[in-house]
């Protein structure tokens, strides 16, 4: 079994092919101890495939999964000491919160006193002590999610993997739970991989984001890095709401302008006609028709609308891309 001196989790040239179809193509990724990396991307891009390969649930077609420099190839999911939290909470409906937590420890043969000590500590950590005798049907979605997380953490895992864990919750509850989940997971000794298709969730949870498309890693870095310095057109288009404006105004290259970087300007380069407005609280999203097509502009809610609007921007905010390959070009 090969090893190296690296600490944390490392994926080297990790591949997965099924029936001649490539689900994951030579993924290289490192997750440091205590770091949370979000795997972000559209459905079918390889996010959940990556988790299953790390956990040992599926065999890799090539490459390695290393933990603290040790290759995990050939090790079963149990031997890898991985905790997974899924979209489905998978709680036993006939058992109480405490019973759900106790079952796994009992199956592993842990002594009753040690089981109780660890359950009590975990219930306190996740603020579930007052709910210990309730059954899942008596819990809210957020409470059930915390029970599922408690069960995972009780395994004392060396890696924590989360697969869209908040997708079944409403938007307000997801927003409320994000900082709580980050407090519980990040900064601990285990590397954490968090799978989501929701960019706001990725930005709120992760230290770094790894953006995938069609099984290939497009870019990895901090949320700010990916937003301000996208490696290609896909990264620029996927990150950011409202979406970036992409315009073909010069042969051989395509211009990207974020809606917040366009402004109403009497001396602006583009004449425009207002199509509609969307109120966003303290901001408004304006849609304009222009010779370059429809343009989205994000501005303050009080911004006045001139009778003959023109749009301008600062050159430093221009992002240029190859229209064929999508690769980032020099300004």
C-alpha positions in Angstrom: 0.0 0.0 0.0 1.6 3.3 -1.1 2.0 6.3 1.1 3.3 9.8 1.2 3.9 12.5 3.8 0.7 14.5 3.0 -1.8 15.3 5.8 -5.6 15.4 5.2 -7.5 14.0 2.3 -6.0 13.8 -1.2 -7.6 12.7 -4.5 -5.1 11.9 -7.2 -6.3 11.5 -10.8 -9.5 9.9 -9.5 -11.7 8.4 -12.3 -15.0 6.6 -12.5 -16.4 5.1 -15.7 -19.6 3.1 -16.1 -20.6 1.4 -19.4 -18.1 3.5 -21.3 -19.4 6.7 -19.8 -17.0 8.9 -17.9 -18.6 10.1 -14.6 -15.4 11.5 -13.1 -12.3 12.4 -15.1 -8.9 12.5 -13.4 -9.9 14.6 -10.4 -7.1 16.1 -8.4 -8.1 17.7 -5.1 -6.7 18.2 -1.6 -8.7 18.8 1.6 -6.7 19.8 4.6 -7.5 18.7 8.2 -10.3 20.9 9.5 -11.0 22.4 6.0 -14.4 22.3 4.4 -14.4 22.0 0.6 -17.7 22.3 -1.3 -18.1 20.3 -4.5 -20.4 22.5 -6.6 -21.9 22.0 -10.0 -25.1 21.1 -11.9 -26.8 17.7 -11.7 -24.7 14.9 -13.2 -21.4 16.7 -12.9 -19.7 14.1 -10.7 -20.3 15.5 -7.2 -22.0 12.5 -5.6 -19.8 10.2 -7.6 -16.8 11.7 -5.9 -18.3 11.2 -2.5 -19.1 7.6 -3.2 -15.5 6.9 -4.4 -14.0 8.6 -1.2 -16.4 6.5 1.0 -15.5 3.3 -0.8 -19.2 2.7 -1.9 -18.2 2.5 -5.5 -14.9 1.3 -7.1 -12.7 3.8 -8.8 -11.7 3.2 -12.4 -8.4 4.8 -11.8 -6.5 7.1 -9.4 -6.1 7.1 -5.6 -7.9 8.3 -2.5 -5.3 9.0 0.2 -5.9 9.9 3.8 -2.9 11.3 5.7 -0.7 9.8 2.9 -2.1 6.3 3.1 -3.9 4.9 0.0 -7.4 3.7 0.9 -7.8 1.5 -2.2 -9.2 -1.9 -1.3 -10.5 -0.7 2.1 -14.2 -1.2 2.9 -16.4 1.8 3.8 -16.2 0.7 7.5 -12.4 0.5 7.4 -12.1 4.0 6.0 -13.8 5.6 9.0 -16.0 7.9 6.9 -19.2 9.5 8.1 -21.8 10.4 5.5 -24.8 12.6 5.8 -27.3 12.4 3.0 -30.4 14.3 1.7 -32.5 11.6 3.4 -32.1 11.6 7.2 -32.6 7.8 7.3 -33.7 7.8 10.9 -35.5 4.8 12.4 -39.0 6.1 13.0 -39.8 3.7 15.9 -36.7 4.8 17.9 -36.2 8.0 19.9 -33.5 10.4 19.2 -31.3 8.7 21.8 -32.3 5.3 20.4 -31.2 6.3 16.9 -27.8 7.4 18.2 -27.3 4.4 20.4 -28.1 1.7 17.8 -24.9 2.1 15.8 -22.7 2.2 18.9 -24.4 -0.9 20.3 -23.9 -2.8 17.0 -20.2 -2.0 17.2 -20.0 -3.6 20.6 -19.3 -0.5 22.7 -19.8 -0.8 26.4 -23.1 0.7 27.8 -21.4 3.3 30.0 -19.1 4.6 27.2 -22.1 4.6 24.8 -24.1 6.8 27.2 -21.1 9.2 27.8 -20.6 9.8 24.1 -24.3 10.2 23.3 -24.7 12.7 26.1 -21.7 14.7 24.9 -23.0 14.7 21.3 -26.5 15.7 22.3 -25.1 18.6 24.2 -22.9 19.6 21.3 -25.8 19.7 18.9 -28.3 21.2 21.4 -30.5 18.1 21.2 -30.6 17.2 24.9 -34.2 18.2 25.5 -35.3 16.1 22.5 -33.6 12.9 23.4 -36.8 11.0 24.0 -38.7 12.2 20.9 -39.2 10.2 17.8 -38.4 11.5 14.3 -42.0 12.3 13.5 -42.1 14.7 16.5 -39.1 16.7 15.2 -38.8 19.6 12.7 -36.8 19.2 9.6 -33.9 21.1 11.1 -33.9 18.9 14.2 -34.0 15.7 12.2 -31.0 17.0 10.2 -29.1 17.6 13.4 -29.9 14.1 14.6 -28.5 12.7 11.4 -25.4 14.8 11.8 -25.1 13.7 15.5 -25.2 10.0 14.4 -22.4 10.7 11.9 -20.2 12.5 14.4 -20.6 9.7 16.9 -18.6 7.4 14.6 -15.6 9.7 15.4 -14.8 9.7 11.7 -11.6 10.6 10.0 -13.5 12.1 7.0 -16.9 13.8 6.9 -18.9 13.7 3.7 -22.2 15.5 3.2 -24.4 15.0 0.1 -26.9 17.8 -0.3 -27.8 17.5 3.4 -30.2 20.5 3.4 -31.9 20.0 0.1 -35.1 18.8 1.8 -35.4 22.0 4.0 -37.1 25.2 3.1 -35.0 28.2 2.2 -35.3 30.0 5.5 -34.3 26.9 7.5 -31.3 26.3 5.2 -30.2 29.9 5.9 -30.6 29.4 9.6 -28.8 26.1 9.7 -25.8 27.1 7.6 -23.8 28.9 10.3 -24.8 26.1 12.8 -23.5 23.4 10.5 -20.3 25.3 9.8 -19.7 25.7 13.6 -20.2 22.0 14.2 -18.2 20.7 11.2 -15.5 23.2 10.2 -12.3 23.7 12.2 -12.4 20.2 13.6 -9.6 17.8 12.8 -11.5 16.0 10.0 -11.4 17.1 6.4 -15.0 17.8 5.2 -16.4 17.5 1.7 -19.8 19.2 1.2 -21.8 18.4 -2.0 -24.3 20.9 -3.2 -25.8 22.4 -6.4 -26.7 25.6 -4.5 -24.0 28.2 -4.9 -25.2 30.3 -1.9 -24.9 27.2 0.3 -21.4 26.5 -1.0 -20.3 30.1 -0.4 -21.8 30.0 3.2 -20.3 26.7 4.2 -17.0 26.2 2.5 -13.4 27.4 2.9 -12.9 26.6 -0.8 -15.1 25.6 -3.7 -14.3 22.9 -6.3 -16.5 23.6 -9.3 -17.3 20.5 -11.5 -18.8 20.2 -15.0 -19.4 17.0 -16.8 -17.0 15.1 -14.5 -14.2 17.5 -14.8 -12.8 20.0 -12.3 -13.1 23.5 -13.7 -11.6 25.5 -10.9 -10.9 25.3 -7.2 -10.3 28.2 -4.8 -12.0 30.5 -2.4 -15.5 31.7 -3.2 -14.1 35.2 -3.9 -11.4 33.8 -6.2 -13.9 32.0 -8.4 -16.2 34.9 -8.6 -13.7 37.7 -9.3 -11.2 35.6 -11.3 -13.0 32.8 -13.1 -10.9 30.4 -15.1 -13.4 30.1 -17.9 -16.9 31.1 -19.1 -18.6 28.2 -17.3 -17.2 29.3 -13.9 -18.2 32.9 -14.6 -21.7 31.9 -15.7 -22.3 29.4 -12.9 -21.3 31.6 -10.0 -23.2 34.8 -9.4 -26.9 35.8 -9.1 -28.0 37.5 -11.1 -26.0 35.8 -13.9 -23.2 37.5 -15.7 -23.9 39.3 -19.0 -22.1 37.6 -21.9 -21.7 39.6 -25.1 -20.1 39.0 -28.4 -18.9 42.5 -29.5 -15.5 41.7 -31.0 -14.5 38.9 -33.4 -12.7 36.1 -31.6 -13.6 37.0 -28.1 -16.6 37.3 -25.8 -17.1 40.0 -23.1 -18.4 39.2 -19.6 -19.8 41.9 -17.4 -21.3 41.3 -13.9 -24.7 43.1 -13.5 -23.4 45.0 -10.5 -20.5 46.4 -12.6 -22.8 48.0 -15.2 -24.1 51.5 -14.3 -26.4 54.1 -15.7 -24.1 56.7 -17.2 -24.9 59.7 -19.5 -21.5 59.0 -21.2 -21.9 55.3 -21.3 -20.9 53.3 -24.3 -24.2 51.5 -24.9 -27.6 53.1 -25.6 -30.4 51.0 -23.9 -34.1 50.7 -23.5 -35.6 49.6 -20.2 -37.6 46.4 -20.5 -38.6 45.6 -16.9 -37.6 45.9 -13.3 -37.4 43.4 -10.5 -37.4 44.8 -6.9 -34.8 43.1 -4.6 -35.4 45.1 -1.4 -32.5 47.6 -1.2 -31.6 46.9 -4.8 -33.3 46.5 -8.2 -32.5 44.4 -11.1 -33.1 46.2 -14.4 -33.4 44.5 -17.8 -32.4 46.5 -20.8 -32.6 46.0 -24.5 -29.4 47.0 -26.3 -27.6 46.6 -29.7 -25.6 43.8 -27.9 -28.8 42.0 -26.7 -30.5 42.0 -23.3 -28.4 43.3 -20.4 -29.0 42.9 -16.7 -28.0 45.7 -14.4 -28.1 45.5 -10.6 -28.4 48.9 -9.0 -29.8 50.6 -5.9 -33.5 50.7 -5.4 -33.6 54.5 -5.6 -31.5 54.9 -8.7 -33.2 57.4 -11.1 -34.0 56.3 -14.6 -32.9 58.9 -17.3 -35.3 59.3 -20.2 -32.7 58.0 -22.7 -30.5 55.6 -20.6 -27.0 54.6 -21.5 -24.9 52.0 -19.8 -21.2 52.1 -18.9 -18.6 50.2 -16.9 -15.0 50.4 -15.8 -12.5 48.5 -17.9 -11.1 46.8 -14.8 -14.3 44.8 -14.5 -14.2 43.3 -18.0 -13.8 39.5 -18.3 -12.9 38.2 -21.7 -13.5 34.6 -23.0 -12.8 32.6 -26.1 -16.2 32.1 -27.7 -15.4 28.6 -28.9 -13.5 27.0 -26.0 -14.8 29.3 -23.2 -11.2 29.7 -21.9 -10.4 33.0 -20.1 -8.5 35.5 -22.3 -6.2 38.3 -21.3 -8.0 41.7 -21.2 
